[in-house]
């Protein structure tokens, strides 16, 4: 897959030259002559590297670098400064601001490509480490840390667009019995199987996370609570449909699910905490009333009001 490079330089000639020099690097270039547009373009395109001219009119390259490093969404994008200045003080200042490298003009084509490739390799490894830190090792689903950040993003997106967001909390029924009767290795096998079955039911836009222990959370952007209940029932049937094989055991594992959506709550009441608490309340009700079922939070709310 082609990597994306944002080029910020006020010289059309330099822009054209970079396009030629980097043609063989399997990189897509996003180019601007205006430093004032750099941050917005970085936010819109999420580049893997920024090539940034130091001597820009108006907002300097150093100021742009400060903006990029101050924004959490762009702080981890590597920056290579471009400049005709060779003095040590300028280079040190750029590196102190967070740049990973410095290339002087006129460019040596071989050196330029080597430095770009090096920065892109570092970014690729960095992305892999970040992804691994957010993945639950046992199930292969996203972990609690990822859920915390992603849920906030999805709620903000839901508010901007006016589209619903649903959250499903899922818990394996009588999981303690599995661990007590067959050991933790069998319990781990069950959790891995649940993770795989969750992944098989999700759309590309959905998010499956291990919340902790035998609890899981599914985020369904653009889905209201009625449709989310249909999705939850599909998950329940998939979980209950086939025994899970653990060594020579065939374990019948059921799950209980609680469903809530932003359209179930009062205006502006949908927060990360409120959605999780409401889904947990619905999940508790599903377990209290027999397990192996789906419970919708809005039904509990109506019953309490009545």
C-alpha positions as CSV (number, residue, x, y, z in Angstrom):
1,X,0.0,0.0,0.0
2,X,1.3,3.4,-1.0
3,X,2.4,5.6,1.9
4,X,1.2,9.2,2.1
5,X,3.6,12.2,2.3
6,X,2.5,15.8,2.9
7,X,4.8,18.3,1.2
8,X,4.7,21.9,2.6
9,X,6.9,24.2,0.5
10,X,6.1,27.6,-1.0
11,X,8.3,27.0,-4.1
12,X,6.4,25.4,-7.1
13,X,9.8,24.4,-8.5
14,X,10.7,22.5,-5.3
15,X,7.2,20.9,-5.3
16,X,7.7,19.7,-8.8
17,X,11.2,18.5,-8.1
18,X,10.1,16.5,-5.1
19,X,7.3,14.9,-7.1
20,X,9.9,13.7,-9.6
21,X,12.5,12.6,-7.1
22,X,10.0,10.6,-5.1
23,X,8.2,9.1,-8.0
24,X,9.7,5.6,-7.5
25,X,9.0,5.5,-3.7
26,X,5.4,4.2,-3.9
27,X,4.3,7.3,-2.1
28,X,1.2,9.5,-2.6
29,X,2.1,13.1,-2.3
30,X,-0.3,15.7,-0.9
31,X,1.2,19.1,-1.7
32,X,0.6,22.7,-0.6
33,X,2.3,26.0,-1.1
34,X,0.7,27.5,2.0
35,X,2.0,26.7,5.4
36,X,-1.3,27.9,6.9
37,X,-3.0,24.9,5.4
38,X,-0.5,22.3,6.7
39,X,-2.3,21.4,9.9
40,X,-5.7,21.0,8.3
41,X,-4.3,18.9,5.5
42,X,-2.4,16.7,8.0
43,X,-5.7,16.2,10.0
44,X,-7.6,15.4,6.8
45,X,-5.1,13.0,5.2
46,X,-3.2,11.5,8.1
47,X,0.1,11.4,6.2
48,X,2.9,9.0,7.1
49,X,5.5,11.8,6.7
50,X,5.6,15.6,6.4
51,X,8.3,17.2,4.3
52,X,8.3,20.8,5.7
53,X,10.2,23.8,4.4
54,X,11.6,25.9,7.2
55,X,11.6,29.3,5.4
56,X,7.9,29.8,4.6
57,X,6.3,33.2,4.4
58,X,3.8,34.0,7.1
59,X,3.8,30.9,9.3
60,X,7.3,29.4,9.4
61,X,8.1,25.8,9.1
62,X,9.1,25.8,12.8
63,X,5.7,27.2,13.8
64,X,3.9,24.5,11.6
65,X,6.0,21.8,13.3
66,X,4.9,23.1,16.7
67,X,1.3,23.0,15.6
68,X,1.7,19.4,14.4
69,X,3.4,18.2,17.6
70,X,0.8,20.0,19.8
71,X,-2.1,18.2,18.3
72,X,-2.6,14.6,19.5
73,X,-3.9,13.5,16.1
74,X,-0.8,14.7,14.3
75,X,1.9,14.6,17.0
76,X,3.3,11.2,16.0
77,X,3.7,12.0,12.3
78,X,7.4,12.3,11.5
79,X,8.7,15.6,10.1
80,X,11.7,16.1,7.9
81,X,12.7,19.8,7.5
82,X,13.8,21.1,4.2
83,X,16.0,24.2,4.0
84,X,18.8,25.9,2.2
85,X,20.4,26.8,5.6
86,X,23.3,24.8,6.7
87,X,24.1,26.4,10.1
88,X,24.1,24.1,13.1
89,X,21.8,26.3,15.2
90,X,19.0,26.0,12.7
91,X,19.3,22.2,12.5
92,X,19.4,21.9,16.3
93,X,16.3,24.0,16.6
94,X,14.4,21.9,14.1
95,X,15.4,18.7,15.8
96,X,14.5,20.1,19.2
97,X,11.0,20.9,17.9
98,X,10.5,17.2,17.2
99,X,11.7,16.7,13.6
100,X,13.3,13.4,12.8
101,X,15.6,14.6,10.1
102,X,16.8,17.5,8.1
103,X,17.5,17.7,4.4
104,X,19.3,20.7,2.8
105,X,18.6,22.2,-0.6
106,X,19.7,21.6,-3.3
107,X,18.7,17.9,-2.7
108,X,21.0,15.1,-3.4
109,X,18.4,12.6,-5.0
110,X,19.9,9.5,-3.4
111,X,20.2,11.1,0.0
112,X,16.7,12.5,-0.2
113,X,15.1,9.1,-1.0
114,X,17.2,7.3,1.6
115,X,16.1,9.7,4.3
116,X,12.4,9.5,3.3
117,X,12.5,5.7,3.2
118,X,14.1,5.7,6.7
119,X,11.4,8.0,8.1
120,X,8.7,5.9,6.5
121,X,10.1,2.7,8.0
122,X,10.2,4.2,11.4
123,X,6.6,5.4,11.1
124,X,5.5,1.9,9.9
125,X,7.2,0.2,13.0
126,X,5.7,2.9,15.2
127,X,2.2,2.2,13.8
128,X,2.7,-1.5,14.4
129,X,3.7,-1.0,18.0
130,X,0.7,1.3,18.7
131,X,-1.6,-1.2,17.1
132,X,-0.2,-4.1,19.2
133,X,-0.6,-2.0,22.4
134,X,-4.3,-1.7,21.6
135,X,-5.0,-5.3,20.8
136,X,-6.1,-7.9,23.3
137,X,-3.5,-10.6,23.0
138,X,-5.8,-13.5,23.9
139,X,-8.8,-12.8,21.6
140,X,-7.3,-10.6,18.9
141,X,-10.0,-8.0,19.5
142,X,-9.3,-4.4,20.4
143,X,-8.6,-3.9,24.1
144,X,-10.1,-1.6,26.8
145,X,-7.6,1.2,26.1
146,X,-8.6,1.3,22.5
147,X,-12.3,1.2,23.4
148,X,-11.9,4.2,25.7
149,X,-10.5,6.4,22.9
150,X,-12.6,5.0,20.1
151,X,-15.9,5.4,22.0
152,X,-15.2,9.1,22.5
153,X,-14.5,9.5,18.8
154,X,-17.7,7.7,17.8
155,X,-19.8,9.7,20.2
156,X,-18.4,13.0,18.8
157,X,-19.0,11.8,15.2
158,X,-22.6,10.8,16.1
159,X,-23.3,14.2,17.5
160,X,-21.8,16.0,14.4
161,X,-23.7,13.8,11.9
162,X,-26.9,13.2,13.9
163,X,-26.6,9.5,13.2
164,X,-27.1,7.0,15.9
165,X,-24.5,4.9,17.7
166,X,-25.2,1.6,19.4
167,X,-23.2,-0.2,22.1
168,X,-23.7,-3.9,22.9
169,X,-22.2,-5.3,26.1
170,X,-21.8,-9.1,26.0
171,X,-20.9,-11.5,28.8
172,X,-20.3,-15.2,28.7
173,X,-22.8,-17.0,30.9
174,X,-21.5,-19.1,33.8
175,X,-17.9,-18.6,32.7
176,X,-16.6,-19.1,36.2
177,X,-17.9,-22.7,36.0
178,X,-15.7,-23.3,32.9
179,X,-12.6,-22.2,34.7
180,X,-13.4,-24.0,37.9
181,X,-14.4,-27.3,36.2
182,X,-12.0,-27.5,33.3
183,X,-9.2,-25.1,34.1
184,X,-8.0,-21.7,32.9
185,X,-6.6,-23.2,29.6
186,X,-10.1,-24.2,28.7
187,X,-11.4,-20.8,29.8
188,X,-8.9,-19.1,27.5
189,X,-10.0,-21.3,24.6
190,X,-13.6,-20.3,25.2
191,X,-12.6,-16.6,25.2
192,X,-10.6,-17.0,22.0
193,X,-13.6,-18.7,20.3
194,X,-15.9,-15.9,21.5
195,X,-13.5,-13.4,20.0
196,X,-13.5,-15.2,16.6
197,X,-17.3,-15.5,16.6
198,X,-17.7,-11.8,17.4
199,X,-15.3,-10.9,14.5
200,X,-17.4,-13.1,12.1
201,X,-20.6,-11.1,12.9
202,X,-19.2,-7.6,12.6
203,X,-19.4,-5.2,9.6
204,X,-16.2,-3.4,8.6
205,X,-17.4,-0.2,10.3
206,X,-18.2,-2.0,13.6
207,X,-15.7,-2.3,16.5
208,X,-15.3,-5.4,18.7
209,X,-13.4,-5.1,22.0
210,X,-12.6,-7.2,25.0
211,X,-13.8,-5.1,27.9
212,X,-12.3,-7.3,30.6
213,X,-12.5,-10.9,31.8
214,X,-15.4,-12.5,29.9
215,X,-17.0,-9.2,29.0
216,X,-17.0,-7.8,25.5
217,X,-18.2,-4.6,23.9
218,X,-19.4,-4.0,20.3
219,X,-19.7,-0.5,18.8
220,X,-22.1,-0.2,15.9
221,X,-21.8,3.3,14.2
222,X,-24.9,4.4,12.3
223,X,-27.1,1.8,13.9
224,X,-30.1,2.5,16.1
225,X,-31.2,0.4,19.1
226,X,-33.8,-1.6,17.1
227,X,-31.2,-2.7,14.5
228,X,-28.7,-3.2,17.3
229,X,-31.0,-5.7,19.0
230,X,-31.2,-7.6,15.7
231,X,-27.4,-7.6,15.5
232,X,-27.2,-8.7,19.2
233,X,-29.6,-11.5,18.6
234,X,-27.5,-12.6,15.6
235,X,-24.4,-12.7,17.9
236,X,-26.3,-14.7,20.5
237,X,-27.4,-17.3,18.0
238,X,-23.9,-17.6,16.6
239,X,-22.5,-18.1,20.1
240,X,-25.1,-20.7,21.0
241,X,-25.1,-22.5,17.7
242,X,-22.0,-24.7,17.9
243,X,-20.1,-26.1,21.0
244,X,-16.7,-24.8,21.6
245,X,-13.9,-27.4,21.3
246,X,-11.3,-27.3,24.1
247,X,-9.0,-30.2,23.9
248,X,-11.3,-33.2,24.0
249,X,-14.2,-31.2,25.5
250,X,-17.2,-29.8,23.6
251,X,-18.5,-26.9,25.7
252,X,-21.9,-25.3,25.2
253,X,-21.4,-21.6,26.0
254,X,-24.2,-19.1,25.9
255,X,-24.0,-15.3,26.2
256,X,-26.1,-12.5,27.6
257,X,-26.2,-9.1,25.9
258,X,-27.3,-5.6,26.8
259,X,-28.0,-3.0,24.1
260,X,-28.1,0.8,24.3
261,X,-28.0,3.5,21.6
262,X,-27.6,7.2,21.6
263,X,-31.2,7.6,20.4
264,X,-32.3,5.9,23.7
265,X,-30.9,8.7,25.8
266,X,-31.8,12.3,26.3
267,X,-30.1,15.0,24.2
268,X,-26.4,15.3,25.1
269,X,-26.8,12.6,27.7
270,X,-24.8,10.1,25.5
271,X,-21.3,10.0,27.0
272,X,-18.8,7.1,27.2
273,X,-19.7,6.6,30.8
274,X,-23.5,6.7,30.3
275,X,-23.5,4.3,27.4
276,X,-21.3,1.8,29.2
277,X,-23.4,2.1,32.3
278,X,-26.7,1.7,30.5
279,X,-25.5,-1.3,28.5
280,X,-24.2,-2.8,31.7
281,X,-27.6,-2.3,33.3
282,X,-29.3,-4.0,30.3
283,X,-26.8,-6.8,30.5
284,X,-27.5,-7.3,34.2
285,X,-31.2,-7.5,33.4
286,X,-30.6,-10.2,30.8
287,X,-28.6,-12.2,33.3
288,X,-31.1,-11.7,36.1
289,X,-34.0,-12.9,34.0
290,X,-32.5,-16.1,32.8
291,X,-29.4,-15.5,30.7
292,X,-28.8,-16.4,27.0
293,X,-30.9,-13.4,25.9
294,X,-30.8,-9.8,24.6
295,X,-32.1,-7.0,26.8
296,X,-32.6,-3.4,25.4
297,X,-31.9,-0.5,27.8
298,X,-34.8,1.5,26.6
299,X,-37.2,-1.3,27.7
300,X,-35.8,-1.0,31.2
301,X,-36.1,2.7,31.2
302,X,-39.8,2.6,30.1
303,X,-40.6,0.0,32.7
304,X,-39.0,2.1,35.5
305,X,-40.9,5.2,34.4
306,X,-44.2,3.2,34.2
